[in-house]
Amino acid sequence: MMRCSKCGEESIIFLHYVRKHLCARHFIGMFEKRFRSTVREFGMLKKGDRVALGLSGGKDSTVLLHCLHDLQKDLPFELVAITIDEGIAGYRAATRKIAEKEADRLGIEHHVVSFKKDLGKTLDIILKTDQSRACSYCGVLRRGLLNRKARELGADKLAIGHNLDDIAQTVLMNIIRGEPSRSRRLLEPLITNEAFIPRIRPLLRTPEKEVAIFAMARDIKIDHRECPYAESALRQDVRRHLNELEEVHPGTKFKILSSFLKMENQSRNSKTQDAELETCFSCGEPCSGKRCKFCEMTSCI
C-alpha cells in the first residue's frame, strides 16, 4: 500500500510529474486549488457574470459543473447549463440523463438543445452515408448551437470542460494539419464580437486522468463511455501517441501547454492583426468569409 507524501494516509493517486502520492483529502485540495488559481490566472470570471456551461454529462463537464457550483460560494455569479443532444444512439441518452440529474442535484438551471429539433436531423442520420468527417460535422454544429443558446440565455461567458490532454492534443493536431494559427483561439477570441460568447476553460491545467479520479473521490456520477464516432478521428491517434510520450517523459503535456501559452502570448503582443469579421449571408452570424461553416454543413444534410 502506497502512502500519501503529505500525511501518510493511504494514497489514491501518484502524480508522476512531481513524483508524489496523495490521499483523497490532499488530492481534492490540490485539484480545487489548481482549478481556482487557473480561473484567477486567466481572469476567466468576475463577480456578477452569467456563465453558461456546456454540460455533456461526461466526466469533464460534470466535474466542471461541481467546481463552478462550489466557486459560487466565494465568487457570486450566475450559472446555467446547456446540453447538446446530437442524437447518437446508445450514447447520448445515458450522458444526457447524468447531465439532467447532476444539474437538478445542484439546483442549476438546465437547458437541452437537440440536433433533431434545431437542425431537423440527428447526427446518426446526418452521418448515415459518410462517417469520415464525423467529428468535423459534430464539432461545428455543436459549437454553433452552444453559442446561439448561450447568447439567447444572456450569458457573458461559455464554460467548456476541456482538460490539459484536450488542449495538448489540439495544439499538436493544429500543427499536424498545418493550421497553427487556429490554436490562438483557444484562450480567447482574437476579435471581439457581441455575437460570440467568450469561452473559458478552467480545467486547461488539469490532466484527464485526474478529472476522473477527482470525480470518484467526490462521489460525482460520471459516464466513462466514449463517442462511437471518435475512434476514427485524428485526435485518437494524437491522444494515443501523446499518452505514450507522457509515460516515458512525465510532464510532456504540461510542457506542451506551457510552450503554447508562451507562443500565444508572443503572438498577441505582435503587431499582426486578424482581418475584420464578416456576416454570414445565410444566417447573419459572424464569420471569416461570406458564409459560415455552420451553414455550409447544414446545407448539405
C-alpha positions as CSV (number, residue, x, y, z in Angstrom):
1,M,0.0,0.0,0.0
2,M,1.4,3.4,-1.0
3,R,1.2,6.3,1.4
4,C,0.4,10.0,0.9
5,S,3.6,12.1,0.7
6,K,2.0,14.7,2.8
7,C,0.3,12.9,5.7
8,G,1.0,9.2,5.5
9,E,-2.6,8.2,4.8
10,E,-3.5,5.7,2.1
11,S,-2.7,7.2,-1.4
12,I,-5.3,7.2,-4.2
13,I,-3.1,8.7,-6.9
14,F,0.5,9.0,-7.9
15,L,1.4,12.3,-9.6
16,H,4.2,11.1,-11.8
17,Y,5.2,14.6,-13.0
18,V,6.1,15.7,-9.4
19,R,6.7,12.2,-8.0
20,K,4.2,12.5,-5.2
21,H,1.5,10.2,-3.8
22,L,-1.7,11.9,-2.4
23,C,-4.5,10.7,-0.3
24,A,-8.1,11.6,-1.2
25,R,-8.2,14.7,1.1
26,H,-4.9,16.2,-0.2
27,F,-5.7,15.3,-3.8
28,I,-9.1,17.0,-3.7
29,G,-7.5,20.1,-2.0
30,M,-4.8,20.2,-4.7
31,F,-7.3,19.8,-7.5
32,E,-9.6,22.5,-6.3
33,K,-6.7,24.9,-5.6
34,R,-5.4,24.5,-9.2
35,F,-8.9,25.0,-10.6
36,R,-9.3,28.3,-8.7
37,S,-5.8,29.5,-9.5
38,T,-6.4,28.8,-13.2
39,V,-9.6,30.9,-13.1
40,R,-7.7,33.8,-11.4
41,E,-4.6,33.5,-13.7
42,F,-6.6,33.9,-16.9
43,G,-9.2,36.3,-15.4
44,M,-11.9,33.9,-16.5
45,L,-14.7,35.0,-14.1
46,K,-15.7,38.1,-12.3
47,K,-18.4,38.9,-9.8
48,G,-21.9,39.1,-11.4
49,D,-21.0,37.2,-14.5
50,R,-23.7,35.0,-16.1
51,V,-22.0,31.8,-17.1
52,A,-23.3,29.1,-19.4
53,L,-21.7,25.7,-19.1
54,G,-21.6,23.2,-22.0
55,L,-22.7,20.1,-20.0
56,S,-22.5,16.9,-21.9
57,G,-22.7,14.6,-18.9
58,G,-19.2,13.3,-19.5
59,K,-16.6,13.4,-16.7
60,D,-15.0,16.7,-17.7
61,S,-18.1,18.9,-18.0
62,T,-19.8,17.2,-14.9
63,V,-16.7,17.8,-12.7
64,L,-16.6,21.4,-14.0
65,L,-20.2,21.8,-13.1
66,H,-19.5,20.9,-9.5
67,C,-16.3,23.0,-9.3
68,L,-18.1,26.1,-10.7
69,H,-21.0,25.5,-8.3
70,D,-18.6,25.3,-5.4
71,L,-16.9,28.5,-6.6
72,Q,-20.2,30.4,-6.4
73,K,-19.9,30.3,-2.6
74,D,-16.9,32.6,-2.8
75,L,-17.5,34.4,-6.1
76,P,-21.1,35.4,-6.7
77,F,-22.0,34.7,-10.4
78,E,-24.9,33.0,-12.2
79,L,-24.6,29.5,-13.6
80,V,-26.7,27.8,-16.2
81,A,-26.1,24.5,-18.0
82,I,-26.7,23.7,-21.7
83,T,-26.7,20.1,-23.0
84,I,-26.4,19.5,-26.8
85,D,-28.2,16.2,-27.7
86,E,-26.8,15.2,-31.1
87,G,-28.9,12.1,-31.3
88,I,-26.3,9.4,-31.1
89,A,-27.9,6.1,-30.4
90,G,-26.6,4.1,-27.4
91,Y,-24.5,7.0,-26.2
92,R,-26.1,10.5,-25.7
93,A,-29.2,9.3,-23.9
94,A,-27.1,8.0,-21.0
95,T,-24.9,11.1,-20.6
96,R,-27.9,13.4,-21.1
97,K,-29.6,11.6,-18.1
98,I,-26.5,12.3,-16.0
99,A,-26.4,15.9,-17.0
100,E,-30.0,16.4,-16.1
101,K,-29.6,14.6,-12.8
102,E,-26.5,16.5,-11.7
103,A,-27.9,19.9,-12.7
104,D,-31.0,19.1,-10.7
105,R,-29.0,17.8,-7.8
106,L,-27.2,21.2,-7.5
107,G,-30.2,23.3,-8.3
108,I,-28.7,24.7,-11.5
109,E,-30.9,25.9,-14.4
110,H,-30.6,23.4,-17.3
111,H,-31.5,23.6,-21.0
112,V,-31.3,20.9,-23.7
113,V,-30.8,21.7,-27.3
114,S,-31.2,18.9,-29.9
115,F,-29.9,18.4,-33.4
116,K,-33.2,16.8,-34.3
117,K,-35.3,19.8,-33.2
118,D,-33.0,22.6,-34.4
119,L,-31.5,21.0,-37.5
120,G,-34.2,18.6,-38.4
121,K,-31.9,15.5,-38.3
122,T,-29.9,13.6,-35.6
123,L,-26.2,13.2,-36.1
124,D,-26.7,9.5,-36.8
125,I,-28.9,10.4,-39.8
126,I,-26.5,13.1,-41.0
127,L,-23.6,10.6,-41.0
128,K,-25.6,7.7,-42.3
129,T,-23.9,7.7,-45.7
130,D,-20.5,9.1,-44.7
131,Q,-18.8,9.0,-41.3
132,S,-15.4,10.2,-42.5
133,R,-16.0,13.7,-41.3
134,A,-18.0,12.8,-38.1
135,C,-16.0,15.0,-35.7
136,S,-15.8,17.9,-38.1
137,Y,-19.6,18.0,-38.6
138,C,-20.4,17.4,-35.0
139,G,-17.8,20.0,-33.7
140,V,-19.0,22.8,-35.9
141,L,-22.7,22.1,-35.3
142,R,-22.3,21.7,-31.5
143,R,-20.2,24.9,-31.2
144,G,-22.8,26.8,-33.3
145,L,-25.8,25.6,-31.2
146,L,-23.9,26.2,-27.9
147,N,-23.0,29.7,-28.8
148,R,-26.5,30.6,-30.0
149,K,-28.2,29.1,-26.9
150,A,-25.7,30.8,-24.6
151,R,-26.4,34.1,-26.3
152,E,-30.1,33.6,-26.1
153,L,-29.7,33.0,-22.3
154,G,-27.8,36.2,-21.9
155,A,-24.5,34.6,-20.9
156,D,-21.4,36.6,-20.5
157,K,-19.1,33.5,-20.7
158,L,-19.4,30.0,-22.1
159,A,-17.5,27.4,-19.9
160,I,-16.1,24.4,-21.7
161,G,-14.8,21.3,-19.9
162,H,-11.5,21.0,-22.0
163,N,-8.8,19.5,-19.8
164,L,-5.0,19.5,-20.2
165,D,-5.0,16.5,-22.5
166,D,-7.6,18.1,-24.8
167,I,-5.5,21.3,-25.1
168,A,-2.2,19.5,-25.7
169,Q,-3.9,17.3,-28.4
170,T,-5.5,20.3,-30.1
171,V,-2.2,22.2,-30.3
172,L,-0.5,19.1,-31.9
173,M,-3.4,18.5,-34.2
174,N,-3.3,22.1,-35.5
175,I,0.4,21.7,-36.2
176,I,0.0,18.4,-38.0
177,R,-2.8,19.9,-40.1
178,G,-0.6,22.9,-41.0
179,E,-3.0,25.3,-39.1
180,P,-1.0,26.5,-36.1
181,S,-2.9,29.8,-36.1
182,R,-6.1,28.0,-35.0
183,S,-4.5,27.4,-31.6
184,R,-4.6,31.2,-31.0
185,R,-8.3,31.0,-30.5
186,L,-8.2,28.5,-27.6
187,L,-8.0,31.0,-24.7
188,E,-10.0,34.0,-26.0
189,P,-11.2,35.3,-29.3
190,L,-8.7,37.5,-31.2
191,I,-11.6,39.7,-32.3
192,T,-14.4,40.8,-30.0
193,N,-17.8,40.5,-31.4
194,E,-21.0,40.6,-29.4
195,A,-22.4,37.6,-31.3
196,F,-19.6,35.4,-29.9
197,I,-19.8,34.4,-26.3
198,P,-16.3,34.3,-24.9
199,R,-15.2,30.8,-23.9
200,I,-13.4,29.8,-20.8
201,R,-11.6,26.5,-20.0
202,P,-11.0,26.3,-16.2
203,L,-9.6,22.7,-16.5
204,L,-6.9,23.5,-19.0
205,R,-4.2,22.8,-16.4
206,T,-5.8,19.6,-15.2
207,P,-4.8,16.2,-16.7
208,E,-7.7,14.0,-17.9
209,K,-6.8,11.1,-15.5
210,E,-7.1,13.5,-12.5
211,V,-10.5,14.7,-13.6
212,A,-11.8,11.1,-13.4
213,I,-10.1,10.4,-10.1
214,F,-11.5,13.7,-8.6
215,A,-15.0,12.6,-9.7
216,M,-14.6,9.3,-7.9
217,A,-13.1,10.9,-4.8
218,R,-16.0,13.4,-4.6
219,D,-18.6,10.7,-5.5
220,I,-19.7,12.6,-8.6
221,K,-21.6,10.4,-11.1
222,I,-19.8,10.2,-14.5
223,D,-20.0,8.1,-17.6
224,H,-16.8,6.6,-19.0
225,R,-18.0,5.6,-22.4
226,E,-16.7,7.4,-25.4
227,C,-18.5,8.7,-28.5
228,P,-18.8,5.8,-31.1
229,Y,-17.7,8.2,-33.8
230,A,-14.4,9.2,-32.1
231,E,-12.3,6.1,-32.8
232,S,-11.5,7.0,-36.4
233,A,-10.7,10.7,-35.6
234,L,-7.1,12.1,-35.9
235,R,-7.5,13.1,-32.2
236,Q,-7.5,9.5,-31.1
237,D,-4.1,8.8,-32.8
238,V,-2.6,12.0,-31.3
239,R,-4.1,11.1,-27.9
240,R,-2.5,7.6,-28.1
241,H,1.0,8.9,-29.0
242,L,0.8,11.7,-26.5
243,N,0.0,9.3,-23.7
244,E,3.0,7.1,-24.8
245,L,5.2,10.2,-24.6
246,E,3.8,11.1,-21.2
247,E,4.6,7.7,-19.9
248,V,8.2,7.8,-20.9
249,H,8.7,11.6,-20.3
250,P,6.5,12.7,-17.4
251,G,5.2,16.2,-17.7
252,T,5.1,16.3,-21.5
253,K,1.5,17.5,-21.6
254,F,2.3,20.4,-19.2
255,K,5.3,21.4,-21.3
256,I,3.2,21.5,-24.5
257,L,0.7,23.7,-22.7
258,S,3.5,25.9,-21.4
259,S,5.0,26.3,-24.8
260,F,1.7,27.1,-26.3
261,L,1.0,29.8,-23.7
262,K,4.4,31.4,-24.4
263,M,3.8,31.4,-28.2
264,E,0.2,32.6,-27.7
265,N,1.4,35.5,-25.6
266,Q,4.1,36.5,-28.1
267,S,1.5,36.3,-30.9
268,R,-1.0,38.5,-29.1
269,N,1.8,41.1,-28.4
270,S,2.8,41.2,-32.0
271,K,1.5,43.9,-34.4
272,T,-0.1,41.3,-36.6
273,Q,-3.9,41.7,-36.6
274,D,-6.6,39.4,-37.9
275,A,-8.9,40.5,-40.7
276,E,-12.3,42.0,-39.8
277,L,-15.1,39.5,-39.4
278,E,-17.9,39.5,-41.9
279,T,-21.5,38.4,-41.5
280,C,-22.8,35.1,-42.9
281,F,-25.3,35.9,-45.7
282,S,-27.4,32.8,-44.8
283,C,-27.9,33.2,-41.0
284,G,-26.4,36.5,-40.0
285,E,-23.8,35.0,-37.6
286,P,-20.3,36.5,-37.7
287,C,-17.7,34.5,-39.7
288,S,-14.4,34.9,-41.6
289,G,-15.9,34.6,-45.1
290,K,-19.2,35.2,-46.9
291,R,-20.8,32.1,-45.4
292,C,-20.2,30.4,-42.0
293,K,-19.1,26.8,-41.6
294,F,-22.4,26.0,-39.7
295,C,-24.5,27.0,-42.8
296,E,-22.1,25.2,-45.2
297,M,-22.6,22.0,-43.3
298,T,-26.3,22.3,-42.6
299,S,-27.0,23.0,-46.3
300,C,-25.6,19.5,-47.1
301,I,-27.6,17.5,-44.6
